[in-house]
Amino acid sequence: MGAAEHIELETWELFMAVMESGSYLQPARAMNVDPSTVSRRLRKLEDRLRMQLFYRESTGLRPTAAGRRVMNQMHDVLTDILAVRDGLAKSVSGVRGRIRVSIPEPIQTDAVWEVMSQLEFENTGLRLDLEPPGSGDDPAGLAFQVSPMIPTGSRPVSLLPLVCVASPGYLAEHGTPESPEALTEHTLIFSELSSYSRRFTFSRGAETISVPLGTGPVRRTPRQAICGAQAGAGIAIGVPYCITKDLIREGKLIPVPSDWLMPPLQVSVTVHALQHSKYLLFYLAEEIRKRFEAISSEEQKALEKLVEKVKHGKK
């Protein structure tokens, strides 16, 4: 599919709506999102397609020749896809059956369970059986995965913000690393999420550095790495913020280096249409993606605020 691969349906829907309205405001209201979200998604679409789709003027947005060409090529296809989606949204409540959903350990959080419960509540007769990856002889209907890159054949869902954390006791005894390079002077605990690489990227504002962190004990899961950090065994490297935020809030773990951010990992989903309609599974995958993306965005903002708070506290 080239440059258009993995562009979410909702982004194309926003593109069509902005083409028709000439502004961010009306589509934002219709889809219950901020105008800034519409602007950001369209910028991302332009980046992915490597072309400018709109002229941004004081009176609104005006399509470029490339934008009109994309609209002409995509309009009929998108209209048909959106019609199928809207039809499924109206009829899915009549679907009876169980769908297996595999959720990897790094994203097994209360927020994720709540998303699944909401979907069952909203779609009468739908039962989502949640299970860890690799359960059963056949692949789950919806199989989520977490990785640095989106696997071939999978659909992007959201980003997974990462942090490095240590206990107050460990830092009191061994000192607090003030920079990514200083991490090399400490005992580092890696999990399955961070063991894919021994060179890690950190950013602070416009500054980005890559640091080789060598070797260290590898815990099987991020939660086990976090338990090691809580016990004072070292600094857990690249663990999900979503399962450390409460411990950070309670002061039981401290992010280090305090004002540096790690790039997030990709959460994606693979659809296996074995016993269910692939359209139903795609509908559910899209609904889950929208809700996961909202959770991920909130967590990323919270992490950035935490970093800013620490940064200002140093001044």
C-alpha positions in Angstrom: 0.0 0.0 0.0 3.0 2.3 0.1 2.8 5.6 2.0 -0.9 5.1 2.8 -0.3 1.9 4.7 -1.4 2.0 8.4 -3.3 5.3 8.1 -6.3 5.0 10.4 -9.8 5.2 9.0 -10.6 8.0 11.4 -7.8 10.1 9.9 -9.2 9.6 6.4 -12.7 10.5 7.7 -11.3 13.7 9.2 -9.6 14.5 5.8 -12.9 14.1 3.9 -14.7 16.3 6.5 -12.1 19.1 6.3 -12.1 18.9 2.5 -15.9 19.4 2.6 -16.1 22.1 5.3 -12.8 24.0 4.7 -12.1 24.2 8.5 -11.1 22.2 11.5 -14.0 23.3 13.7 -17.0 21.6 12.2 -15.3 18.1 11.8 -13.9 18.5 15.4 -17.4 19.1 16.7 -18.9 16.3 14.7 -16.3 13.7 15.9 -16.1 15.1 19.5 -12.4 15.9 19.4 -10.4 19.1 19.8 -9.6 21.2 16.6 -5.9 20.8 17.5 -6.4 17.0 17.2 -7.8 17.4 13.7 -4.9 19.7 12.8 -2.3 17.3 14.2 -3.8 14.3 12.4 -3.9 16.1 9.1 -0.3 17.1 9.5 0.6 13.5 10.2 -1.4 12.4 7.1 0.6 14.9 5.0 3.8 13.6 6.5 2.9 10.0 5.7 1.8 10.8 2.1 4.7 13.2 1.7 2.6 15.9 0.2 0.8 19.1 1.3 -2.9 18.6 1.2 -4.1 22.0 2.3 -3.2 25.7 2.2 -3.6 27.0 5.7 -5.0 30.6 5.4 -6.5 33.1 7.8 -9.9 32.4 6.3 -9.7 28.6 6.6 -8.2 25.7 4.8 -8.0 25.5 1.0 -7.1 22.2 -0.7 -4.0 22.0 -2.8 -4.0 20.3 -6.2 -2.5 17.2 -4.5 -5.3 17.4 -1.9 -8.0 17.4 -4.5 -6.3 14.6 -6.4 -6.2 12.4 -3.2 -9.8 13.3 -2.5 -10.9 12.3 -6.0 -9.0 9.0 -5.8 -10.2 8.1 -2.2 -13.7 9.5 -2.0 -15.7 6.5 -3.4 -13.6 3.9 -1.5 -13.8 5.8 1.8 -17.5 6.4 1.4 -18.1 2.7 0.9 -15.9 1.7 3.9 -17.6 4.3 6.2 -21.0 3.0 5.1 -20.0 -0.5 6.0 -18.6 0.7 9.4 -21.7 2.7 10.2 -23.9 -0.2 9.3 -21.9 -2.5 11.5 -22.1 0.0 14.4 -25.9 -0.2 14.1 -26.2 -3.9 13.8 -23.3 -5.2 16.0 -25.6 -5.1 19.1 -27.5 -8.1 17.5 -24.3 -10.2 17.2 -24.2 -13.1 19.6 -21.0 -14.9 20.3 -17.6 -14.8 22.0 -14.4 -13.3 20.7 -11.0 -14.2 22.1 -8.8 -11.2 22.7 -5.1 -11.7 23.6 -3.6 -8.9 25.7 0.1 -8.8 26.5 1.2 -8.2 30.1 2.6 -4.6 29.5 -0.9 -3.3 28.7 -2.9 -5.4 31.2 -4.2 -2.4 33.2 -7.4 -1.4 34.8 -8.0 1.2 32.1 -7.7 -1.6 29.4 -10.1 -3.9 31.3 -12.5 -0.9 31.5 -12.4 -0.4 27.7 -13.3 -4.1 27.2 -16.1 -3.9 29.7 -17.5 -0.8 28.0 -17.5 -2.5 24.7 -19.4 -5.5 26.1 -21.9 -3.2 27.8 -22.5 -1.1 24.6 -22.8 -4.2 22.3 -25.4 -6.5 23.6 -24.7 -10.1 23.1 -20.9 -9.6 22.6 -18.6 -11.5 24.9 -14.8 -10.7 24.9 -12.7 -13.5 26.4 -9.4 -11.9 27.5 -6.3 -14.1 27.6 -2.5 -13.8 27.5 -0.7 -14.2 24.2 -0.2 -17.8 23.0 -3.2 -19.3 24.7 -5.1 -22.0 22.8 -4.3 -23.8 19.6 -5.8 -21.1 17.3 -4.8 -17.4 17.3 -7.2 -15.1 19.1 -9.6 -13.1 17.0 -7.9 -9.9 18.1 -4.3 -10.2 19.1 -2.5 -7.2 20.6 1.2 -6.8 20.7 3.8 -4.3 21.9 7.0 -3.7 19.9 9.3 -1.0 18.7 7.8 -1.3 15.2 4.4 -2.3 13.9 4.6 -5.9 12.6 3.6 -6.6 9.0 -0.1 -7.2 8.7 -1.0 -5.5 12.0 -2.9 -2.3 12.6 -1.6 0.5 14.8 -3.5 1.1 18.0 -1.7 3.5 20.2 1.7 4.4 21.8 3.0 3.0 25.1 5.0 5.6 27.0 8.1 4.2 28.8 10.1 5.3 31.9 13.2 4.3 33.8 12.5 4.0 37.6 14.3 3.3 40.8 13.3 3.2 44.5 14.1 6.1 46.8 16.3 3.7 48.9 18.4 2.7 45.9 18.9 6.3 44.9 19.8 7.3 48.4 22.5 4.6 48.6 23.9 4.8 45.0 23.1 8.4 43.9 20.7 9.7 41.3 21.7 9.6 37.6 21.2 13.2 36.3 21.7 12.2 32.6 21.2 9.1 30.4 25.0 8.6 30.3 25.1 8.4 34.1 22.8 5.3 33.9 25.9 3.3 32.9 27.3 3.7 36.4 24.3 1.8 38.0 22.8 -1.7 38.2 20.2 -1.8 35.4 17.2 -4.1 35.3 15.8 -5.0 31.8 12.5 -6.6 30.9 11.3 -8.3 27.8 10.3 -4.8 26.5 13.8 -3.4 26.9 15.9 -6.5 26.1 15.5 -6.1 22.3 18.2 -3.5 22.4 21.2 -2.4 24.5 21.2 1.1 23.0 18.5 3.5 24.1 17.4 6.9 23.0 16.5 9.7 25.4 15.2 13.2 24.6 14.9 16.5 26.4 13.3 19.3 24.4 15.1 19.4 21.1 18.1 17.4 22.4 18.3 13.7 21.7 21.0 11.3 22.6 21.6 7.5 22.2 23.3 5.6 25.0 24.6 2.1 25.1 23.6 0.6 28.4 25.5 -2.6 28.3 24.1 -5.7 30.1 22.2 -6.3 33.3 19.7 -8.7 34.8 16.6 -9.4 32.6 13.3 -10.0 34.2 10.7 -11.9 32.2 8.0 -9.2 32.4 8.0 -5.4 33.0 6.1 -6.0 36.3 8.9 -8.2 37.5 11.5 -5.6 36.5 9.4 -3.0 38.4 9.3 -5.3 41.5 13.1 -5.6 41.3 13.4 -1.8 41.2 11.0 -1.5 44.2 13.2 -4.0 46.1 16.2 -1.7 45.6 18.0 -4.1 43.1 18.6 -1.4 40.6 17.0 0.8 38.0 14.3 -0.7 35.8 14.9 0.4 32.2 12.1 1.2 29.7 9.0 0.0 31.7 5.5 1.1 30.9 4.4 4.3 32.6 0.8 3.0 32.7 1.9 0.3 35.3 4.3 2.6 37.3 2.3 5.8 37.5 0.6 5.0 40.8 3.9 3.9 42.4 5.4 7.2 41.2 2.5 9.2 42.5 2.9 7.5 45.9 6.6 8.1 46.0 7.6 4.4 45.9 9.4 4.8 42.6 11.2 7.8 41.1 11.7 8.4 37.3 15.3 8.8 36.3 17.0 10.6 34.6 14.3 12.9 35.9 13.9 15.4 33.0 14.5 13.0 30.1 11.9 11.1 28.1 12.2 7.7 26.2 10.5 7.1 22.9 7.3 5.1 23.3 6.7 1.6 21.9 4.0 0.8 19.4 0.8 -1.0 20.5 -0.7 -2.8 17.5 -3.4 -5.4 16.8 -3.6 -8.3 14.4 -7.1 -9.5 13.2 -7.6 -13.3 12.8 -11.0 -13.9 11.1 -11.4 -17.6 11.8 -14.8 -18.0 13.4 -16.1 -14.4 13.1 -16.8 -11.9 10.4 -13.7 -9.9 9.6 -15.8 -6.8 9.3 -17.0 -7.3 12.9 -13.4 -7.8 14.1 -12.2 -4.7 12.2 -15.1 -2.7 13.7 -14.0 -3.8 17.2 -10.4 -3.2 16.5 -11.2 0.4 15.4 -13.3 1.0 18.5 -10.6 -0.3 20.8 -7.9 1.7 18.9 -9.8 5.0 19.5 -10.2 4.3 23.2 -6.6 3.1 23.6 -5.3 6.1 21.8 -7.2 8.4 24.2 -5.7 6.6 27.2 -2.2 6.7 25.7 -2.5 10.4 24.9 -3.5 11.2 28.5 -0.6 9.1 29.9 1.9 10.8 27.6 0.7 14.2 28.7 0.9 13.2 32.4 4.4 12.0 31.9 5.5 15.2 30.1 3.9 17.3 32.9 5.8 15.2 35.5 9.1 15.8 33.6 8.3 19.6 33.4 7.6 19.7 37.1 10.9 18.1 37.9 12.7 20.3 35.5 11.3 23.5 37.1 12.0 22.1 40.5 15.7 22.0 39.6 15.9 25.6 38.6 
